[in-house]
C-alpha cells in the first residue's frame, strides 16, 4: 500500500511487470540462442515450401508479436515461428 506524503491518499501498489516466458509445446522455457526442432510439418505462408517435421532451427532470437522466434532455417532462409510447434533440442 502506498501513501501520498502530502494528501495522505492511499492506493494499492502496482504489480511488478514480469517478462513473458516463451515455452515450447512441452512447456520447457526457451531462451535466445537455444536450438529447437519443429514437431509437425508447417506450410510457409505465400509459398509452396513446407518446413518438415524434425527440421532444426539454431541460434534463434525471441521476439514479441504474432510469432515467438525469428530464426534461419537451412535451405529456406529467415522464418518467424510460433513456440507451440517447437521442441527444445
DSSP file (Angstrom, degrees, kcal/mol; ACC not computed):
  #  RESIDUE AA STRUCTURE BP1 BP2  ACC     N-H-->O    O-->H-N    N-H-->O    O-->H-N    TCO  KAPPA ALPHA  PHI   PSI    X-CA   Y-CA   Z-CA
    1    1 A X              0   0    0      0, 0.0     2,-0.4     0, 0.0    11,-0.2   0.000 360.0 360.0 360.0 130.0    0.0    0.0    0.0
    2    2 A X  E     -A   11   0A   0      9,-3.0     9,-2.0     2,-0.0     2,-0.4  -0.833 360.0-159.4-106.5 143.7    1.4    3.4   -1.0
    3    3 A X  E     -A   10   0A   0     -2,-0.4     2,-0.3     7,-0.2     7,-0.2  -0.987  20.0-126.4-125.6 128.5    0.5    6.7    0.8
    4    4 A X     >  -     0   0    0      5,-2.7     4,-1.6    -2,-0.4     5,-0.0  -0.574  19.8-139.6 -70.8 130.7    1.0   10.1   -0.8
    5    5 A X  T  4 S+     0   0    0     -2,-0.3    -1,-0.1     1,-0.2     0, 0.0   0.780  93.5  38.8 -67.4 -27.5    3.1   12.2    1.6
    6    6 A X  T  4 S+     0   0    0      1,-0.1    -1,-0.2     3,-0.1    -2,-0.0   0.916 129.7  21.1 -90.5 -46.8    1.2   15.5    1.2
    7    7 A X  T  4 S-     0   0    0      2,-0.1    -2,-0.2     0, 0.0    -1,-0.1   0.619  92.6-126.5-102.0 -14.0   -2.5   14.5    1.0
    8    8 A X     <  +     0   0    0     -4,-1.6    -3,-0.1     1,-0.2     2,-0.1   0.571  48.5 161.7  81.8   8.0   -2.5   11.0    2.6
    9    9 A X        -     0   0    0     -6,-0.1    -5,-2.7     1,-0.0     2,-0.4  -0.403  25.1-150.8 -63.6 136.7   -4.2    9.3   -0.4
   10   10 A X  E     +A    3   0A   0     -7,-0.2     2,-0.3    -2,-0.1    -7,-0.2  -0.887  20.9 166.5-112.4 141.9   -3.7    5.5   -0.3
   11   11 A X  E     -A    2   0A   0     -9,-2.0    -9,-3.0    -2,-0.4     2,-0.1  -0.988  39.5 -96.4-149.0 156.4   -3.6    3.2   -3.3
   12   12 A X        -     0   0    0     -2,-0.3     2,-0.2   -11,-0.2     3,-0.0  -0.444  45.3-106.8 -72.8 144.1   -2.5   -0.4   -3.9
   13   13 A X        -     0   0    0     -2,-0.1     2,-0.1     1,-0.1    -1,-0.1  -0.514  36.3-112.8 -72.0 135.6    1.0   -0.9   -5.3
   14   14 A X        -     0   0    0     -2,-0.2    -1,-0.1     1,-0.1     3,-0.1  -0.442  36.8-105.5 -68.1 138.7    1.0   -1.9   -8.9
   15   15 A X        -     0   0    0     -2,-0.1     2,-0.2     1,-0.1    -1,-0.1  -0.359  40.0-100.5 -65.3 145.3    2.3   -5.4   -9.5
   16   16 A X        -     0   0    0      1,-0.1     2,-0.4    -3,-0.1    -1,-0.1  -0.437  36.8-120.7 -65.9 134.4    5.8   -5.7  -10.9
   17   17 A X        -     0   0    0     -2,-0.2     2,-0.4    -3,-0.1    -1,-0.1  -0.634  30.0-160.9 -79.1 131.2    5.7   -6.4  -14.6
   18   18 A X        -     0   0    0     -2,-0.4     2,-0.1     3,-0.0     3,-0.0  -0.852  23.7-104.3-112.5 149.3    7.5   -9.6  -15.5
   19   19 A X        -     0   0    0     -2,-0.4     2,-0.3     1,-0.1    -1,-0.0  -0.445  42.4-104.1 -69.6 142.3    8.8  -10.5  -18.9
   20   20 A X        -     0   0    0     -2,-0.1     2,-0.6     1,-0.1    -1,-0.1  -0.507  30.8-138.8 -69.0 129.2    6.7  -13.1  -20.8
   21   21 A X        -     0   0    0     -2,-0.3     2,-0.5    -3,-0.0    10,-0.1  -0.822  12.8-146.4 -92.5 121.6    8.3  -16.5  -20.6
   22   22 A X        -     0   0    0     -2,-0.6     8,-3.1     8,-0.4     2,-0.3  -0.770  20.2-171.7 -91.7 128.4    8.1  -18.2  -24.0
   23   23 A X  B     -B   29   0B   0     -2,-0.5     6,-0.2     6,-0.2    63,-0.1  -0.886  18.4-124.3-122.9 150.7    7.7  -22.0  -23.7
   24   24 A X    >   -     0   0    0      4,-2.3     3,-2.0    -2,-0.3    60,-0.2  -0.088  49.5 -80.0 -79.2-173.6    7.8  -24.8  -26.3
   25   25 A X  T 3  S+     0   0    0     61,-2.1    62,-0.1    58,-0.6    59,-0.1   0.770 133.1  51.5 -63.1 -25.7    5.0  -27.4  -26.7
   26   26 A X  T 3  S-     0   0    0     60,-0.3    -1,-0.3     2,-0.1     3,-0.1   0.247 120.9-107.4 -94.5  11.7    6.2  -29.4  -23.7
   27   27 A X    <   +     0   0    0     -3,-2.0     2,-0.4     1,-0.3    -2,-0.1   0.701  70.0 147.1  70.1  23.6    6.2  -26.3  -21.5
   28   28 A X        -     0   0    0      1,-0.0    -4,-2.3    60,-0.0    -1,-0.3  -0.773  53.0-114.2 -85.9 131.2   10.0  -26.0  -21.4
   29   29 A X  B     -B   23   0B   0     -2,-0.4     2,-0.4    -6,-0.2    -6,-0.2  -0.411  28.5-146.4 -68.5 140.7   11.2  -22.4  -21.3
   30   30 A X        -     0   0    0     -8,-3.1    -8,-0.4    -2,-0.1     2,-0.3  -0.843  15.0-173.5-107.6 143.9   13.1  -21.1  -24.3
   31   31 A X    >   -     0   0    0     -2,-0.4     3,-1.9   -10,-0.1    29,-0.2  -0.908  39.6 -76.5-130.5 161.2   15.9  -18.6  -24.3
   32   32 A X  T 3  S+     0   0    0     -2,-0.3    29,-0.2     1,-0.2     3,-0.1  -0.268 116.3  25.7 -54.8 137.6   17.9  -16.8  -27.0
   33   33 A X  T 3  S+     0   0    0     27,-2.4    26,-0.6     1,-0.3    -1,-0.2   0.303  88.3 131.4  91.8  -9.6   20.4  -19.0  -28.7
   34   34 A X    <   -     0   0    0     -3,-1.9    26,-1.2    26,-0.2    25,-0.4  -0.190  55.1-124.5 -65.1 166.4   18.7  -22.3  -27.9
   35   35 A X        -     0   0    0     23,-0.2    54,-2.8    24,-0.1     2,-0.3  -0.935  30.3-174.1-110.9 142.1   18.2  -24.9  -30.7
   36   36 A X  E     -CD  57  88C   0     21,-2.5    21,-2.7    -2,-0.4     2,-0.4  -0.914  16.5-141.2-133.8 160.2   14.7  -26.2  -31.4
   37   37 A X  E     -CD  56  87C   0     50,-2.8    50,-2.3    -2,-0.3     2,-0.3  -0.962  24.8-117.9-121.9 139.9   13.1  -28.9  -33.6
   38   38 A X  E     - D   0  86C   0     17,-2.4    16,-2.9    -2,-0.4    48,-0.2  -0.598  19.2-159.5 -75.9 134.5    9.8  -28.5  -35.5
   39   39 A X        +     0   0    0     46,-2.3     2,-0.3    -2,-0.3    14,-0.1   0.565  69.7  20.0 -96.4  -9.9    7.3  -31.1  -34.2
   40   40 A X  S    S-     0   0    0     45,-0.5    -1,-0.1    12,-0.1     2,-0.1  -0.989  92.5 -83.6-152.8 158.1    4.9  -31.1  -37.3
   41   41 A X        -     0   0    0     -2,-0.3     2,-0.5    12,-0.1    11,-0.2  -0.423  46.1-162.1 -63.5 132.1    5.0  -30.1  -41.0
   42   42 A X  E     -E   51   0D   0      9,-2.6     9,-3.2    -2,-0.1     2,-0.3  -0.975  12.4-135.9-122.4 127.5    4.3  -26.4  -41.4
   43   43 A X  E     -E   50   0D   0     -2,-0.5     2,-0.6     7,-0.2     7,-0.2  -0.594  22.4-126.6 -77.3 140.9    3.3  -24.7  -44.6
   44   44 A X    >   -     0   0    0      5,-2.2     3,-1.6    -2,-0.3     5,-0.2  -0.802  28.2-116.2 -91.2 122.5    5.1  -21.4  -45.4
   45   45 A X  T 3  S+     0   0    0     -2,-0.6     3,-0.1     1,-0.3     4,-0.1  -0.306  95.8  11.9 -59.4 134.2    2.6  -18.6  -46.0
   46   46 A X  T 3  S+     0   0    0      1,-0.2     2,-0.3     2,-0.0    -1,-0.3   0.648 119.6  75.1  76.4  15.4    2.8  -17.2  -49.5
   47   47 A X  S <  S-     0   0    0     -3,-1.6    -1,-0.2     2,-0.2    -3,-0.1  -0.954  79.6-125.0-150.4 165.3    4.9  -20.1  -50.8
   48   48 A X  S    S+     0   0    0     -2,-0.3    -3,-0.1    -3,-0.1     2,-0.1   0.376  75.8 114.5 -94.0   4.0    4.7  -23.7  -51.8
   49   49 A X        -     0   0    0     -5,-0.2    -5,-2.2    -4,-0.1     2,-0.4  -0.359  50.4-157.6 -73.6 153.6    7.5  -24.6  -49.3
   50   50 A X  E     -E   43   0D   0     -7,-0.2     2,-0.8    -2,-0.1    -7,-0.2  -0.999  15.1-137.8-132.1 130.8    6.9  -26.8  -46.3
   51   51 A X  E     -E   42   0D   0     -9,-3.2    -9,-2.6    -2,-0.4     3,-0.1  -0.809  35.7-136.5 -85.0 113.0    9.0  -26.8  -43.1
   52   52 A X    >   -     0   0    0     -2,-0.8     3,-1.8   -11,-0.2   -14,-0.2  -0.331  20.6 -93.2 -76.2 151.5    9.3  -30.6  -42.4
   53   53 A X  T 3  S+     0   0    0      1,-0.3   -14,-0.2   -14,-0.1    -1,-0.1  -0.371 113.6  31.0 -58.1 135.7    8.9  -32.2  -39.0
   54   54 A X  T 3  S+     0   0    0    -16,-2.9    -1,-0.3     1,-0.3     2,-0.1   0.330  81.5 144.3  93.6  -7.0   12.3  -32.7  -37.4
   55   55 A X    <   -     0   0    0     -3,-1.8   -17,-2.4   -17,-0.1     2,-0.4  -0.445  43.3-136.5 -66.3 137.5   13.8  -29.6  -39.1
   56   56 A X  E     -C   37   0C   0    -19,-0.2     2,-0.5    -2,-0.1    18,-0.4  -0.809  15.7-164.8-103.5 136.4   16.2  -27.9  -36.7
   57   57 A X  E     -C   36   0C   0    -21,-2.7   -21,-2.5    -2,-0.4     2,-0.3  -0.984  15.7-164.2-116.6 125.0   16.5  -24.1  -36.1
   58   58 A X        +     0   0    0     14,-0.6    14,-0.5    -2,-0.5   -23,-0.2  -0.805  58.2   6.3-113.5 151.4   19.6  -23.0  -34.3
   59   59 A X  S    S+     0   0    0    -26,-0.6    -1,-0.2   -25,-0.4   -24,-0.1   0.903  81.0 174.1  50.7  54.4   20.6  -19.8  -32.5
   60   60 A X        -     0   0    0    -26,-1.2   -27,-2.4    -3,-0.2     2,-0.4  -0.372  26.0-130.0 -87.4 169.9   17.2  -18.1  -32.7
   61   61 A X  E     -F   70   0E   0      9,-2.3     9,-2.5   -29,-0.2     2,-0.2  -0.978  16.7-126.1-122.4 132.8   16.1  -14.9  -31.2
   62   62 A X  E     -F   69   0E   0     -2,-0.4     2,-0.3     7,-0.2     7,-0.2  -0.564  35.2-179.3 -74.9 138.8   12.9  -14.4  -29.1
   63   63 A X        -     0   0    0      5,-2.5     2,-0.3    -2,-0.2    -1,-0.0  -0.904  26.4-120.3-135.1 162.5   10.6  -11.6  -30.4
   64   64 A X  S    S+     0   0    0     -2,-0.3     2,-0.3     2,-0.0     3,-0.1  -0.805  70.0  59.0 -99.9 147.8    7.3  -10.0  -29.5
   65   65 A X  S    S-     0   0    0     -2,-0.3    -2,-0.1     1,-0.1     0, 0.0  -0.945 107.6 -30.7 135.5-156.7    4.5  -10.1  -31.9
   66   66 A X  S    S+     0   0    0     -2,-0.3     2,-0.3    16,-0.0    -1,-0.1   0.666 126.6  49.8 -76.4 -14.7    2.5  -12.7  -33.8
   67   67 A X  S    S-     0   0    0     -3,-0.1    15,-0.2     1,-0.1    -4,-0.1  -0.888  70.9-148.1-118.6 154.8    5.4  -15.1  -33.8
   68   68 A X  S    S+     0   0    0     13,-1.3    -5,-2.5    -2,-0.3     2,-0.3   0.788  75.6  28.4 -93.7 -30.0    7.6  -16.1  -30.9
   69   69 A X  E     -FG  62  81E   0     12,-2.3    12,-2.1    -7,-0.2     2,-0.4  -0.962  56.8-150.7-134.4 151.2   11.0  -16.6  -32.5
   70   70 A X  E     +FG  61  80E   0     -9,-2.5    -9,-2.3    -2,-0.3     2,-0.3  -0.978  35.8 151.1-113.7 131.8   13.0  -15.4  -35.5
   71   71 A X  E     - G   0  79E   0      8,-2.5     8,-3.1    -2,-0.4     2,-0.5  -0.943  43.5-115.3-151.2 169.6   15.4  -17.9  -37.0
   72   72 A X  E     - G   0  78E   0    -14,-0.5   -14,-0.6    -2,-0.3     2,-0.5  -0.962  24.9-159.9-110.8 130.1   17.2  -19.0  -40.1
   73   73 A X  E >>  - G   0  77E   0      4,-2.5     4,-2.5    -2,-0.5     3,-2.4  -0.945  30.6-105.5-111.7 129.9   16.4  -22.5  -41.5
   74   74 A X  T 34 S+     0   0    0     -2,-0.5   -18,-0.0   -18,-0.4    -1,-0.0  -0.268 104.3   9.3 -55.0 129.8   18.9  -24.1  -43.8
   75   75 A X  T 34 S+     0   0    0      1,-0.1    -1,-0.3     0, 0.0    -3,-0.0   0.300 129.1  57.7  84.3  -8.8   17.7  -24.0  -47.4
   76   76 A X  T <4 S-     0   0    0     -3,-2.4     2,-0.2     1,-0.2    -2,-0.2   0.625  88.2-146.7-124.3 -26.4   14.7  -21.8  -46.6
   77   77 A X  E  <  +G   73   0E   0     -4,-2.5    -4,-2.5     2,-0.0    -1,-0.2  -0.580  54.5   6.8  93.4-155.7   16.1  -18.6  -45.1
   78   78 A X  E     +G   72   0E   0     -6,-0.2     2,-0.3    -2,-0.2    -6,-0.2  -0.401  68.0 176.3 -70.8 137.9   14.7  -16.3  -42.4
   79   79 A X  E     -G   71   0E   0     -8,-3.1    -8,-2.5    -2,-0.1     2,-0.5  -0.967  28.4-143.4-139.9 152.8   11.5  -17.5  -40.7
   80   80 A X  E     -G   70   0E   0     -2,-0.3     2,-0.3   -10,-0.2   -10,-0.2  -0.991  31.0-177.5-114.3 123.2    9.2  -16.5  -37.9
   81   81 A X  E     -G   69   0E   0    -12,-2.1   -12,-2.3    -2,-0.5   -13,-1.3  -0.879  25.8-123.7-124.5 153.5    7.8  -19.5  -35.9
   82   82 A X    >   -     0   0    0     -2,-0.3     3,-1.5   -15,-0.2   -15,-0.1  -0.761  21.0-131.3 -93.1 141.2    5.4  -20.0  -33.0
   83   83 A X  G >  S+     0   0    0     -2,-0.4     3,-1.9     1,-0.3   -58,-0.6   0.740  99.2  74.0 -65.4 -24.3    6.7  -21.8  -30.0
   84   84 A X  G 3  S+     0   0    0      1,-0.3    -1,-0.3   -60,-0.2   -60,-0.1   0.669  98.0  48.6 -66.0 -14.8    3.7  -24.1  -29.8
   85   85 A X  G <  S+     0   0    0     -3,-1.5   -46,-2.3   -46,-0.0   -45,-0.5   0.183 102.2  83.8-106.4  15.3    5.1  -26.0  -32.9
   86   86 A X  E <   -D   38   0C   0     -3,-1.9   -61,-2.1   -48,-0.2     2,-0.4  -0.853  56.7-156.9-123.2 154.7    8.7  -26.4  -31.5
   87   87 A X  E     -D   37   0C   0    -50,-2.3   -50,-2.8    -2,-0.3     2,-0.2  -0.998  31.6-112.7-128.3 132.3   10.5  -28.7  -29.2
   88   88 A X  E      D   36   0C   0     -2,-0.4   -52,-0.3   -52,-0.2   -58,-0.0  -0.438 360.0 360.0 -64.5 131.6   13.7  -27.7  -27.3
   89   89 A X              0   0    0    -54,-2.8   -53,-0.2    -2,-0.2    -1,-0.1   0.430 360.0 360.0 -95.3 360.0   16.6  -29.7  -28.7
